[in-house]
Amino acid sequence: MPGEDPTHDAAPGAEPAAELATELATERAYTDTCRAALDRTDAATRQRVREGAGVVTGRHSGDAAEEGVAGDGASAEALGRYLRSRAKEVREEPDGPPFFGRLDFRSEGPAGDEAGEHRGQRYYIGRRRVSAHPSAPPLVLDWRAPVSRAFYQATARVPQGVGSRRRFGWAPGGTGAAADLTGLEDEPLADAGAGGDGAASALSSGIVAEEIERPRVGPMRDIVATLQPEQDDLVRSGPGTSLCVQGAPGTGKTAVGLHRAAYLLYTYPRRIERGGLLVVGPNAAFLHYISAVLPSLGEGGVRQCTVADLLPAHEVTAEDAPDAVEVKHDARMASVLHRALYARVGLPDGPLAVPDGSYRWRLGEEELRAIVEETLAQQPPYEVGRERVRARTVALLRDRAERRAGPPGGEWLRRMGRKRELTAFLDAVWPRARPEEVVAGLLGDARVLAAAGEGLLEAPEQRALLWAGRRPRTPRTARWSRADLLLLDEVAGLIEHPEESFGHVVVDEAQDLSPMECRVLARRSRFGSLTVLGDLAQGTTAWAARDWESQLTHLGAPDAVVTPLTTGFRVPAALVEVANRLLGSLRVRVPAARSLRPGGELTRVPVAAPAEVPAVVAERVRGALEREGSVGVIAAGARVAALRDALSAAGVPSEEPGEEASAARVTVVDAELSKGLEYDHVVLVEPAEIARSGPRGLHLLYVALTRAVSRLEIVGARGLPAAVAA
Ligand SMILES: Nc1ncnc2c1ncn2[C@@H]1O[C@H](COP(=O)(O)OP(=O)(O)OP(=O)(O)O)[C@@H](O)[C@H]1O
């Protein structure tokens, strides 16, 4: 590492202007060095990919070597894949600042000893590793490298050997060229007697405060330069651990989940990439909003989808009544379907005779029965069970044959396994099953449903499930509803484990998943781990979880540790206070949020007559547009169309959430879809309507109240719901 003065202890703002200017000039020169190295590495990577071989260099090279991708003769195919994926990033990765932080480790004093092998070293930290040459020491370390951890975790009380932490300020929207480096800030650590912890240091950093306050435009950004210690702890937990983050609104759950994904991919590329990493979000608008974060962290190619995207690809042509939807999402359905499937298995009702040339082998009913019963008791997937019965029946035949004429050969065994009589026996006791057949058989037949549902489903629930008018002639012609696809997936999973299985799954807004949806994910992460993100207070679906314990069990991660995050980075204090009033009415136990951001503007705009609301909203939006940042108009779903019309009549262009970048700064959003999103200025329309929009209306209002980064205007003719007004 270059650098003659690793213990540069300038206090923030204490430097004379001339000294700061010199420092800035030095850091700009370093920026140029990094950019030149990056350009060379990218060109070299492209060249190697064109040639289809070579040695992995530059970013990720450290972990790739550790993991043996390049070094130990692991297949050329793996190397090719690796290079191709890297080259893809080279092209796709947007330009940006080559580094955002610097660590100067101490060379003397007690903290110098703590520094260990890093004693006296200076490290720059960035989104990706930068090196001038594969064998040269890196110019910039990847933020995920082990030593970078001190950048996030070192405090004056526990300096971890760090003498000073430097943060860099870059012009927003710049390309990360030297001229875009606009400021720097030093934080001396390891000064005996200095107080403070991570959070205090974050608040005292002007650069962090500026980043948190920066107006929100476009999709979500990464927070890698300003991750807080408690967030970093979650990000860096190992691949074998499932964790659950119960985070109040705006505490960075989504950000933490995405950064953990990037961390796992970097640190455990083989383990995680083998299975693949999956990010699950509630809807397309949300996925669009978060889609740029992983690529900006250098990780393209991660699958980001909804639970519905994972389900069997049948066309949805039927719609369920609400009571049917509710039962189909209920955990009891898993047991009902299990029974319906296994109701097909029967015990043998006689002996089995299998011809073998001029001879006939006879197997007795008792021994056949034992095979079926024992296989059932082992609870293998249904299809595995069928093959197990076949194999064990053939083994019985082999014993007979062996006693008569010595051990038969492999060919004989294969021939026996394919015997018509044996397959007929299997079809009788353990018939093949297809998910469509099982589900159609259950929903289309009151007797089958009554048998499978006995003791599990009440009579009205069974009636709600039963296909009355739309009973199909065959499972092929069945018309499936959205919820039916969950049932089909469940049965498919009982028949055979899904082929698609992920090394790690990040689930956002997990409180909103039904038990049956949770099971879709549990099936696909059987050998992996989960990052479960959510907020019980923001549960708005009919089946939203009221506690994490049961939700985590449905997700197949009952041992996941639940960690609360309560420090909010989005909603300012004055607005958090309003939202917190609602918590008492929500019937869930969650710690209240507190805001890292002081201030916030709350305006109430009472409207005299309901008919005037759209025009008043348009007027307020026009006012909001005079200031910087995004504007979100949040309302009950039924109002959205009228509000869009009112805005367009007033000459204000607006868009729907998730639309590809357009010029509009205004988004009109159904409260249901506002989850996970944020706007600098929110115009909340008729909160009383949102509160009354269903059994979870107050939760929905809580979501809507917590979307504003700076300003919240509440517009309506119907007053505030009592729970908030209190
Ligand atoms: N350490 C941080 N530094 C800067 N900004 C941060 C930090 N943590 C979170 N933020 C910002 O706070 C906002 C909220 O983050 P995020 O959407 O991840 O929160 P959340 O807990 O998922 O919120 P919600 O529950 O409302 O969906 C985002 O703009 C995010 O970039």
The ligand as a Gaussian input file, in Angstrom:
#p B3LYP/6-31G(d) Opt

LIG

0 1
 N      -26.754000       2.541000       6.692000
 C      -27.455000       3.277000       5.877000
 N      -26.932000       4.355000       5.282000
 C      -27.648000       5.124000       4.433000
 N      -28.905000       4.888000       4.120000
 C      -29.493000       3.824000       4.686000
 C      -28.814000       2.971000       5.592000
 N      -29.668000       1.996000       5.974000
 C      -30.814000       2.234000       5.340000
 N      -30.712000       3.323000       4.564000
 C      -31.742000       3.912000       3.704000
 O      -32.960000       3.930000       4.394000
 C      -34.033000       3.680000       3.508000
 C      -34.841000       2.519000       3.988000
 O      -34.117000       1.326000       3.796000
 P      -34.873000      -0.021000       3.454000
 O      -35.860000       0.204000       2.366000
 O      -33.851000      -1.077000       3.283000
 O      -35.649000      -0.221000       4.817000
 P      -36.721000      -1.310000       5.215000
 O      -36.454000      -1.648000       6.622000
 O      -36.725000      -2.420000       4.225000
 O      -38.038000      -0.453000       5.126000
 P      -39.582000      -0.925000       5.009000
 O      -39.892000      -1.822000       6.143000
 O      -40.338000       0.335000       5.118000
 O      -39.716000      -1.578000       3.684000
 C      -33.408000       3.453000       2.145000
 O      -33.414000       4.650000       1.429000
 C      -32.004000       3.069000       2.471000
 O      -31.131000       3.358000       1.440000

